[in-house]
């Protein structure tokens, strides 16, 4: 398959058919019907995990309404993930409505007054899509409250919001007055199933090249790797085709991005790996002390026949692992027992096992790590 027409594998490409999101699209389209009559629709909130098709649905809705919207209406889209402050978000909304706001911005009161005048002069409803509003600054709700309350100061409601977020508890995290002013249709998207991801990939392949061939089971393998994230699956398929490897299991495997944690574990020095293994065997899903960790570490060194480092050196390695996010090791006071570290392992068991298997000297510990993982599961 030639690497042509790869834009159909982009996550923002509008496909010919929506897979697994027909019901959600009908809900959004029904909520947007008042706009076709020249009225402002109710506010909409679209929630879902990454790769569940939120942005795609919002863009499809805008595309369908744009072709039928009456004169005077406006359909606006803003990527809120790039606008990291309420003032910047309101400034961009003003720019979209044609206001000449300087890049340095205006006071909030002036921007709101000019937005009200611009909406009143618009002559029709305005649907504003705010995508990616999961940044921490939006939790206070100030920009959403400001925008949603503009209608109360207009003779006729003009502005409707479509808030898109991967934060499933976005509404619960907002102030009650903001959540009340934002009330409207709420649509929550579940992750795609494996069958739906396979169907999405097949649709995009047919759209790119109707005569494209693929290896049996290759698309299902991509769906299994994506864990319901269609964006990840499409990026993986696009990468394999762009390299000229075709839709085969081997080409897709080469394009599969590795885990940063796993890659760093593979390249980690042997003493640090031994400290992680000791923490895994001793903690078993809970916490352990520095003394217990060092005793287990010494036993592993004797088993493998490698030199044992001093307790001070092991403590230094533990600090390095903590700074890299592999463990948590806060200092805890035990009264007369003195002070010690309470060590909690943060590295996933599967990735630790994979790193051990790729190290010939430490591969015998992989099976013991698996036994520790089973003990933690119980």
URQUI-V118684 format. One record per pair of residues at least 6 apart in sequence whose ideal C-beta (glycine too) atoms are under 8 Angstrom apart, sorted by the first residue. I is the first residue (numbers start at 0). J is the second residue. D is the distance in Angstrom with one decimal. If there is no record, write none. Layout:
I	J	D
I	J	D
This chain:
0	208	5.8
0	211	4.7
0	212	6.9
0	240	6.0
0	245	5.3
0	246	6.5
1	208	7.5
2	240	5.3
2	241	4.9
2	242	7.7
2	243	6.1
3	207	7.4
3	208	7.3
4	206	7.9
4	207	4.7
4	208	7.0
5	207	7.3
5	237	5.6
5	240	6.5
5	241	6.0
6	12	5.9
7	14	7.6
7	203	5.2
7	206	4.9
7	207	4.7
8	203	5.5
8	207	7.0
8	233	4.9
8	234	7.6
8	236	5.8
8	237	3.8
8	240	7.3
9	233	7.3
9	237	7.4
10	50	8.0
10	54	7.2
10	55	7.1
10	229	7.5
10	230	4.3
10	233	6.0
10	234	7.5
11	54	6.8
11	55	7.4
11	58	6.7
12	203	7.8
13	55	7.6
13	58	6.3
13	59	6.1
13	62	6.1
14	55	7.8
14	199	7.8
14	202	6.0
14	203	6.8
14	206	6.9
15	202	7.0
15	206	6.2
16	202	6.0
17	24	5.7
17	52	7.7
17	55	7.7
17	56	7.6
17	59	6.8
18	191	8.0
18	195	5.5
18	198	4.7
18	199	4.9
18	202	6.3
19	52	7.7
19	191	5.8
19	192	7.1
19	195	3.9
19	198	7.4
19	199	7.8
20	52	5.2
20	55	7.7
20	56	6.0
20	188	7.0
23	52	8.0
23	56	6.1
23	186	5.3
23	188	6.0
24	56	6.0
24	59	6.6
24	60	7.4
26	184	6.6
26	186	5.4
27	43	6.5
27	45	7.2
27	56	6.2
27	60	5.0
27	161	8.0
27	184	7.6
27	186	6.4
28	60	6.6
28	63	6.7
30	40	5.7
30	41	6.1
30	43	5.5
30	183	7.4
30	184	4.3
31	40	5.2
31	43	7.7
31	60	6.1
31	64	5.7
31	126	7.0
32	40	7.3
33	39	6.8
33	40	4.5
33	41	7.8
33	124	7.5
34	40	5.2
34	64	6.0
34	68	6.3
34	72	6.1
34	124	5.2
34	126	5.9
34	159	7.3
35	64	7.2
35	67	5.4
35	68	6.7
35	69	6.8
36	69	7.7
37	69	5.0
37	71	7.4
37	72	6.9
37	123	5.8
37	124	6.6
38	124	6.1
38	156	7.8
39	124	4.2
39	125	7.5
39	150	7.0
39	155	7.9
39	156	4.3
39	157	5.6
39	158	6.5
39	159	4.8
40	124	7.2
40	126	6.7
40	159	4.7
41	159	6.8
41	182	7.9
41	183	3.9
41	184	5.9
42	147	6.6
42	159	5.9
42	160	4.7
42	161	7.5
42	162	7.3
42	181	5.5
42	182	6.9
42	183	3.4
42	184	7.5
43	159	7.4
43	160	7.1
43	161	4.4
43	162	7.1
43	183	5.6
43	184	4.9
43	185	7.8
43	186	7.2
44	161	7.8
44	162	4.9
44	164	7.7
44	169	7.4
44	170	6.6
44	181	7.0
44	183	6.7
44	184	7.2
44	185	4.6
44	186	7.2
45	53	5.3
45	56	6.5
45	57	6.4
45	161	6.6
45	162	7.0
45	163	4.7
45	164	7.6
45	186	5.1
45	188	7.2
46	53	7.5
46	163	7.9
46	164	5.7
46	165	7.3
46	166	7.2
46	167	5.3
46	169	6.5
46	185	7.2
46	186	7.2
46	187	4.9
46	188	7.0
47	53	4.9
47	165	6.5
47	167	7.6
47	187	6.3
47	188	3.2
47	189	7.2
47	190	7.8
48	165	5.9
48	167	7.5
48	188	7.7
48	190	5.5
48	227	7.4
48	228	7.7
49	165	5.4
49	228	5.9
49	230	7.0
50	190	7.4
50	191	7.3
50	225	7.2
50	227	6.8
50	228	3.0
50	229	5.0
50	230	4.2
50	231	5.7
50	232	7.8
51	188	4.3
51	189	6.9
51	190	5.7
51	191	6.5
51	227	7.3
51	228	7.7
51	229	7.3
52	188	6.1
52	191	7.4
52	229	6.3
53	130	7.6
53	163	4.9
53	164	7.8
53	165	7.1
53	188	6.2
54	130	5.7
54	131	8.0
54	163	6.5
56	188	7.6
57	76	7.4
57	128	5.1
57	130	6.3
57	161	6.1
57	163	5.4
58	76	7.4
60	161	7.4
61	74	5.0
61	76	6.3
61	126	7.6
61	128	6.5
64	74	6.0
64	126	7.0
65	74	5.6
68	74	6.5
68	123	8.0
69	123	6.3
70	122	8.0
70	123	6.9
71	121	6.5
71	122	3.8
71	123	3.0
72	123	3.9
72	124	5.1
72	125	7.1
72	126	7.7
73	95	7.9
73	96	7.4
73	121	6.5
73	123	7.1
73	124	7.8
73	125	4.5
73	126	7.4
74	125	7.9
74	126	5.2
74	128	7.8
75	92	7.4
75	95	4.7
75	96	7.8
75	125	6.6
75	126	7.0
75	127	4.8
75	128	6.7
76	128	4.6
76	130	6.9
77	88	7.2
77	91	5.7
77	92	6.9
77	95	7.1
77	127	7.0
77	128	6.8
77	129	5.7
77	130	6.9
78	130	5.3
78	131	5.7
79	88	6.4
79	129	4.6
79	130	5.9
79	131	4.9
79	132	4.4
79	134	7.2
79	137	7.2
80	130	7.1
80	131	3.1
80	132	7.6
80	133	7.4
80	134	6.5
81	131	7.7
82	88	4.4
82	91	6.0
83	134	6.1
83	136	6.3
84	136	6.2
85	107	7.9
85	136	6.7
85	141	4.7
85	142	4.0
85	145	7.3
86	104	5.4
86	107	6.7
86	110	7.7
87	104	7.4
88	129	7.6
88	142	4.7
89	107	7.1
89	110	5.0
89	111	7.5
89	114	7.3
89	142	6.2
89	145	6.5
89	146	7.6
90	100	5.3
90	102	8.0
90	104	5.2
90	105	7.6
90	110	6.8
92	114	6.7
92	127	6.6
92	146	7.1
93	100	4.7
93	110	5.8
93	113	6.4
93	114	6.0
93	117	7.3
94	100	6.3
95	127	7.8
96	114	6.9
96	117	4.4
96	118	7.3
96	121	7.4
96	125	7.5
97	117	6.8
98	113	5.3
98	114	7.4
98	117	5.8
100	110	6.8
100	113	7.6
104	110	7.5
105	113	7.6
107	145	7.4
111	145	6.2
111	149	7.1
114	149	6.1
115	149	5.8
115	152	5.5
115	153	6.4
118	125	6.4
118	149	6.3
118	153	6.1
118	157	4.3
118	158	5.7
119	153	5.7
119	154	7.2
119	157	7.1
121	157	5.9
123	157	7.6
124	156	7.9
124	157	5.8
124	158	7.7
124	159	6.5
125	157	5.6
125	158	5.1
125	159	7.1
126	159	5.1
126	161	6.4
127	146	7.2
127	158	6.5
127	159	7.1
127	160	5.5
127	161	7.1
128	161	4.5
128	163	6.7
129	143	7.9
129	160	6.3
129	161	7.1
129	162	5.2
129	163	6.7
130	163	4.4
131	163	6.7
131	164	7.1
131	165	7.8
132	143	7.7
132	162	5.7
132	163	7.0
132	164	4.8
132	166	7.8
132	169	7.0
133	164	4.9
133	165	5.3
133	166	4.2
133	169	7.0
137	143	6.8
137	169	7.8
138	172	4.8
138	173	6.8
139	173	7.8
139	174	6.8
140	173	4.2
140	174	4.9
140	176	7.9
140	177	3.2
140	178	7.6
141	177	8.0
143	160	7.2
143	162	7.0
143	173	7.0
143	177	5.5
143	180	7.8
143	181	5.8
144	174	7.3
144	176	6.7
144	177	4.4
144	180	6.0
144	181	8.0
146	158	6.6
146	160	6.1
147	158	7.9
147	160	6.3
147	177	7.5
147	180	4.2
147	181	5.3
148	180	5.8
149	157	7.8
149	158	5.4
150	156	4.1
150	157	6.6
150	158	5.7
160	181	7.0
162	169	7.4
162	181	7.1
166	172	7.1
167	187	6.9
170	178	5.2
170	181	7.2
170	185	7.4
171	178	7.8
173	181	7.2
190	226	7.4
190	227	3.1
190	228	7.2
191	199	7.2
191	227	4.7
191	228	7.6
191	229	5.3
192	227	7.0
193	219	7.1
193	222	4.6
193	223	6.4
193	227	7.7
194	222	7.8
195	229	7.9
196	221	7.4
196	222	3.8
196	225	5.7
196	227	6.9
196	229	5.8
196	232	5.2
197	218	5.1
197	219	5.7
197	222	4.9
199	229	5.4
199	232	7.2
199	233	7.4
200	218	4.8
200	221	6.4
200	222	7.2
200	232	6.1
200	233	7.2
200	236	5.8
201	218	6.5
203	233	6.7
203	236	7.4
204	211	5.0
204	213	6.8
204	236	7.7
204	246	7.0
205	211	7.4
207	240	7.9
211	246	7.0
212	245	7.5
212	246	7.3
213	245	7.6
213	246	3.6
213	247	7.6
214	245	7.7
214	246	6.3
214	247	4.4
214	248	5.7
216	248	6.9
217	246	5.3
217	247	5.9
217	248	5.0
217	251	5.9
218	236	7.8
218	246	7.1
220	248	5.9
220	251	6.5
221	232	5.1
221	235	5.5
221	236	6.0
221	251	5.8
222	232	6.1
224	231	7.6
224	232	7.4
224	235	6.8
224	255	6.0
225	231	4.5
225	232	3.8
225	235	7.2
235	251	6.2
235	254	5.6
235	255	6.3
235	256	7.9
236	246	7.0
236	251	7.3
238	254	3.9
239	245	7.1
239	246	6.5
239	247	7.7
239	250	4.4
239	251	4.9
239	253	7.5
239	254	4.8
240	246	7.0
242	250	6.7
242	253	7.5
242	254	6.8
244	250	2.8
244	251	7.9
244	253	6.8
244	254	7.7
258	350	5.8
260	325	7.9
260	346	6.3
260	347	6.9
260	350	5.3
261	350	4.3
261	353	5.6
261	354	6.4
263	323	7.5
264	272	7.2
264	275	7.9
264	346	7.1
264	350	6.1
264	351	6.4
264	353	7.6
264	354	3.5
265	353	7.7
265	354	5.0
265	357	5.3
265	358	7.6
267	354	7.0
269	305	7.0
269	358	7.2
269	360	6.4
269	361	6.8
270	308	6.0
270	312	8.0
270	313	7.9
270	316	6.0
271	316	5.4
271	319	7.0
271	320	6.3
272	354	6.8
272	355	7.1
272	358	6.9
272	361	5.9
273	296	5.9
273	299	5.3
273	300	6.6
273	303	7.9
273	305	7.6
273	361	7.5
274	292	7.2
274	296	6.0
274	313	6.1
274	316	5.1
274	317	6.2
274	320	6.6
275	320	6.8
275	325	6.4
275	326	7.6
275	344	7.1
275	346	6.3
275	351	6.3
276	299	6.1
276	351	7.5
276	355	7.4
276	361	7.5
276	364	5.4
276	367	7.9
276	368	6.4
277	292	5.3
277	293	7.8
277	295	4.0
277	296	4.0
277	299	5.9
278	287	6.5
278	292	5.7
278	326	6.2
278	342	5.5
278	344	4.8
279	344	5.6
279	348	7.2
279	351	6.6
279	368	5.8
279	371	5.3
280	295	5.6
280	299	8.0
280	367	6.9
280	368	7.6
280	371	5.3
281	287	4.1
281	291	5.0
281	292	5.8
281	295	4.8
282	342	6.4
282	343	6.6
282	344	5.4
283	371	5.8
283	374	5.3
283	375	5.3
284	374	7.7
284	375	3.5
285	343	7.5
286	341	4.7
286	342	6.0
286	343	5.0
287	341	7.8
287	342	5.2
288	339	4.8
288	340	6.8
288	341	6.9
288	342	7.1
289	310	7.7
289	314	6.7
289	317	7.4
289	328	8.0
289	339	5.3
289	340	4.7
289	342	6.9
290	339	6.8
292	313	7.5
292	317	7.5
292	342	5.8
293	310	5.2
293	313	5.6
296	307	7.5
296	313	6.0
297	307	5.2
299	364	7.1
300	306	6.9
300	307	4.3
301	307	7.3
303	360	6.7
303	361	7.3
303	363	7.7
303	364	8.0
305	360	7.6
308	316	7.5
314	340	7.9
317	326	6.8
317	328	5.6
317	340	7.1
317	342	7.1
318	328	7.4
320	326	5.0
320	328	7.9
321	327	6.6
321	328	4.8
324	345	6.3
325	344	7.4
325	345	5.8
325	346	4.8
326	342	5.8
326	343	6.4
326	344	5.6
326	345	5.7
326	346	7.5
327	341	8.0
327	342	7.3
327	343	4.4
327	345	6.2
328	340	4.4
328	341	7.1
328	342	4.8
328	343	7.6
329	340	6.9
329	341	5.9
330	338	5.6
330	339	7.4
330	340	5.7
331	338	6.9
331	339	6.1
331	340	7.0
331	341	4.6
332	338	5.2
333	339	6.1
348	368	6.6
348	369	7.8
348	371	7.6
348	372	4.2
348	375	7.5
351	368	6.0
352	365	5.0
352	368	5.3
352	369	6.2
352	372	7.8
355	361	4.9
355	362	6.0
355	364	5.3
355	365	4.2
355	368	6.3
356	362	5.4
356	365	5.0
